Amino acid sequence: MPPTGAGRLLAHAYPWDVLGDDAFVERALALGLDAVALAAAYHSTRAVTPLHPAHQLVEAPHAALYRPVREEAWAGAPLRPVAGRVPDGTADAFAQAAGRLRAAGLEVDAWTVLAHSTRLGTLHPHLAVVNCFGDRYSYAPCPSAAQVRDHCARLAAEAVRGAPVTGVSLEALGTMGVTHNAAHEKTAGAFGPALERVLSVCCCPRCRQGWAQRGADPEEVVAALRRAVRELRGADPADAREVAELLGERTAATVLAVRHAAADALRAQVLAALAQAAPAPLRVAVHTAADPWATGANPGASPAALADPALDVLVLQAWTPGAGTRAAVSSVRAAARAGARVGAYVTVLGGPGERELAAHVADVRAAGAGELHLYHLGLADRRGHELLAAAARTWRAGA
């Protein structure tokens, strides 16, 4: 489905932001949004709700599907989600919230987080990402596992089935890496860029098998990764050497090819499931990164993803103003197929000034962004909404 509208403008929200707050839709409309990316399946979180009349915090202790968990859809599945709960107890919270937004004339994208669930990684540790020292990342089901891909595809299909949506916004469509906010996080500042890349290489049995199929000895790859970690531990924390410098070109290429093959297989299966579940073609946005080695919520784009005709929008996290973000937007715009758009994902949280934010929005547009994705309608306080409005005005002025 081709992207619609010139310079599309949308913002992110959770179902509990919409439900129980009659003023939410008014605030969204006042920003001049085209759409809201509304969480349909999301990871565990503790979220502030500063403008909500009934609560100030919402805690979601597990990754959850904010739709009914239908027995006919999940019967026999080894991995299955739990149903998300919202404070007012609304059943099918996503569909109810989406219906309110659609009734006001806003389009809705089902914001769906896929290969990211501490609950599933804990219950099924054999399916989690494993680093070269054998440490498991419980929040990171590895997409090299067929069971994980099957789960993600079913989750995406159930997120949109029968819901009033016009698109999907797919996050964590690939491998989660070493950096992740966990309970009482004690890793702040521990990983420089190069160390993060090396410790984000999954060494689970499926990934090792993939290396072997491409002619690499898995034990030698793991040994090389461990040597790189120990070398980097004694180096400058800001060491940004490329993985190829640390492992050698051939080994690095093999590792990255296996990761991208898993992500490509996951994407194809998710898109096929969405096509079967939705009565009309959906606009598909995928959260990604310019760095092919990136992991996490925005995994690096593979060559196949950049060329995939099914992807309408490639969403890049553009939270940090400056040359690095401009270069990332520009490089993805140059590498992506002509019909796809680049979405710049900009946050108003963390205290940016209005002038700095306006300049940043203008910069990402000039670098090639065709959409602006704003974070976050529910987390922002009144000052945050003033910044959302300033970002929206700047974006519209450049259309």
N, C-alpha and C positions, 0 to 999 in steps of 0.2 A: 504494500500500500504506500503510495508516494506521500512524503511529508506534506502537510497542508499549512497554508498561511505563510506570509513572508515574515521572517524574523519571529518565529513562534516564541511565546513567553509563558512559562509555567512555573509553578512552585510546588514544593513537597509538603505533605502533611500526613498525620496518622488518623485513623478512624475516630479515636477518642477526642481528637481536636474538634471534629465537626459535630459529633453527637452531643447533645446537651448544651450547645452554645448557639443560640439563634443568631448571634452577631457574626459568626464565623464566615458565613457566605457573603455577608455584606462587606467584610474586610477584604475577602478575596476579590470580589467584584470591583471594589474601589481601586485595586492595584491594576486593573485592566488586563487580568490574566486571560489567556486562551484556555488554559487547562490546569488541573491539579493532578500531580502524581501522588496517588493515595496508597498507603501501605496496605497490601492485601496479604502478603506473607512476609514476616519480618523477624529478625533475630531478637534475642533478649535485650531489654533496654530499661533504663530508668529515666523517664523524660519529664522535664518541667512543662507546665501548661499555664504560663503566667497570665493569660487573658481569659482563661476559662472560668465561668461563673461558679462551677461546682467543685473544682479540685485544682490543686497547684502542682501535683506530681502524679504520674502514673508509672507503676512498676510492672513490667512484663517479664516474669522470671525465666521464661523459656522462649526459644524460637517458636513461632506459632503461625497458623493459618487463620486469618480473620474471616473465614467462611465456614460453613458447616463441614465437618470432616465426615463425608458420606461413606457409609460402610460399603456400598456397592462400588465405590471408586477405589477404596483402599483394602478391600478384603484380600487376604493372602500376601499383601506387600510386607516384606521384611522391615522396611523403614516406613514409618508413617508419622505425620505431624500431630500435634495437639491443637485443639481449637483455641484461638485467642479469646481472652475475656476483656471487655471494656468496663469502665467503672459503673455505668448505668445498667449493665446487664443486657444490652441490646443483642438479640440474636442476629447472626449474619451481619456483623457490624460493618464490614467493608461495603456490602451491597447497599445497606441502609444509608451510609454516609455518601456513597457514590450517587445514589438516587437523589439526594438533596442537592448535590453539586450540579448534576445534570439538569434538574428541574429549574435551576437558576441560569442555565445556558452555558455552563462550563463543561468542557470535555474532561474526561477522567482517564488517566493512565493507571493501570494496576501495577503499582510499585512492588516488585516481587524479588525477595532476596532468596537465592537458591542454595549454593553449596556453602552454607554457613549456619551451623547449628551445634552448639555445645551439647545440647541434649542428645542428639543423634550420635555425635562423636564419642560421647561418654558411654552410651548404651552399646555402641558398636565400634569399639576401639580399633578393630582390625581393618576398618574402612577409613580411618583418619589419616591425614598427612603425617608423615614421619620424616624427621630430618636425618642427617648423616650420622648422628650419634644415637639414634634410636628414640629420641624424644618425640612424643606424639602431641599433635596439636588438636585437642579435643573439639575445638570450635570449627574444625576444617575437614569435613568429609571430602575425600579425594575423588575428583571426577574421573580418574583412571579406572575406578571401580564401576562396573556395569550397574550394580545395585544403586549407587549414588546417582548415576545418570538417569536411571529409571525413576527414582524418587523425585529428582528435580523436574523431570518432564511432567510427571503426574501432578506435582505441586503447582507448576505453572498453569496447567490446564484447569485444575480445580480453582485456582485464583480467579480466573476470568469466566468460568462456566456460568451462564445465566445472569451475569452481572452487567449493569449498564455502563460498559466501558468502550472506549474507542481505540485504546492502545495499551501497551505494556511497557514498563520500564524495568529492565532485567539487571539486577545487581548480583555480584558474586557468581558470575557465569564463568567459573574457572577455579583456579587454585588459590586458597587462602595461604598466606605466608606467615613468617615468624612474628611480625608486629601485629599486635591485637590488644585492645583494651580488655583486660580480664579483671576479676574480682581482686581488689587491693593490689593493683598492678605495681610490680617492682622491677620493671625493665626499662623505665624511662632513661633515654640517653645511652642505652647499652649497645645499640647497633648502629654503626655507620652505614652508608649506602652499600658498600661492597659486602660487608658482613651480613647485612639484611638479605641481599640477593642469595648468598651462598646458603644461609640457614633457612631460606624459603624453598630450596630445592627438595621436592618430595622424594623419599627413598623407600616408599612402600613396595610391597611385592609386585604390584601391577606396574608401577613405574620402572622398577628394576627389570622386569620382563620386557618392557618396551625398549629399554637401552640395549638389552641383549639382542633383541630382534633387529636392531640397527647396527649390530656388530661390535658393541662396546662390552667390556667385561664389567658387570655391576660392582664387583668387589673393588676393582681398580677405580671406578668412578667414586664410590663412597670414600675410599682412602684419599683420593685427590681432594674431595670436598673437606674432609677432616683436616688435611694439611693446610688447606686454604683458610679454614677457620682459625687454626692455631697461629698461622702467619699474621692474619688480620688482627688477632687479639693483641699482638705486640706492636701493631702499627698505629699510625695516627687514626683516631676515631673517625675522622672525616674522609678516610681513604675511600675513593670512589672508583677504584680500578674496575674494569669490566670483567665479567666472569671468564671470558675467553683468555684474559691475561693470567688468571689464576689457575684455570683448569687446562688450558690449551684449546685451540680453535675447534678441533674435532670433537673433543669431549663436550665442550660447551654447546656446540651445535646439536649434538645428540640429545643432551638433557633438555634443551629448549624445544627441540622438535617433538619429543615425547609429551612435554607439557602442553604444547599447542595442539597436538593431535587429540589429546584428551578434551581440551576445551572446545575444539572444533566438533568433536563427536557429541559432546554435551549440548552445544548450541543447536546442532542439527536435530537432535532428539527433542529438545525443548520447543523449537519452532514447529516441528511436525505435530507435537501434542497440542500446541496452541491453535494451529490451523484446524485441527479436528474439533476442538472444544468451542471455538468462536463461530457464531453464525455468519459473520462477515469478516473480511480481512482486517487485521489489527495493525495499527501503526506500531512498529517495533523499535524501541530505543534500548541500547545496551551500554552499560557503564564499563568503560575501558580506560586504557592508558597508552600514552605514546611509547613508553619504554616497554619493549617486548618482554623484558624480564620481570615486569611488575606483577605482584600478586595481591590478593586481598579483595576488597569490594569492587575494585576497578582493575581487573587483571589485564596484562598487556595484550594488545591486539595482535592476533596472528595474521599473516598475509591473507589467509582464507577469509578471516573476519572482515578485513578491510575491503575485500572484493565481493562480499556476500550480498547479492541483490535483495535478500529478505530483510536486511538491516536498514532501516530508514534513518536512524540517528545514532551516532557514536558519541556518548556522553563522557566528557573529560572533566575530572575534578579540577576546578580552577580556583581553589580557595586562597592561593598565595599570589598576590599581585607581583608582577615583575617579568623579567625577560624569560625566565624558565617556562612560565605558563604560556606566554605568547608563542614561544618556540614550539611547545607541545601542540597547541592548537593548530599552528601553521603546518607542522609536519604531518599531523593526522589528516588535515584538510588536503594536503598534497598527495598523500598516499591512498586515501579512501577513493572508492568509486565515485564517479561524477554525480550520481543521483542521490548519494547519502549526504546528510547534514552532520556537522559537528555541533554538539550541544556543550556550552560552557556552564559547568555546575559551580555556582558562586554562592558563598555563604555570607550572611550578614551578622553571624554570631562572632564573638571574640573581639568586638570593639572597633571595627573599621570606621574611619571617619567618612562623612558623606562625600567629600571631595575625592578622597582616595578611592572609594568604592565606584564613584562615577567614572573616574579615569580608568579604573580596572575594567569596568564593563565596556567602555569605549575601546580599550585595547584588545579585548578578546574578540570583539566584533571585527575590528580592523585586521586581526590575525586570521580570520576566516570562520568564526563561529556563526552559525545560521540560526541558532536557538539559544535562549537564556533560561537556565534551570536554577531557580532560587531556593535556597535552604535557610529558614524553614518556617512555614506559616504558623505552626503550633508552638515551636520552641521560642520564637521571637517575642519579646515584650513590646511595650509601646514604642520605645526607641528603636527596637529592631524592625518594627513595621514602618517606621519613618524611613529607615534605610532600605527596606524592601521597595517602598514607593519611589525613593530616589533612584534605585537601580532600574526599576521599571521605566521611569521617565527617561532616563539616559538611553535605555535600549530602544524605546519607541522613537525617540528623537533621531536616532541613527538609521531608522528603517528606510 
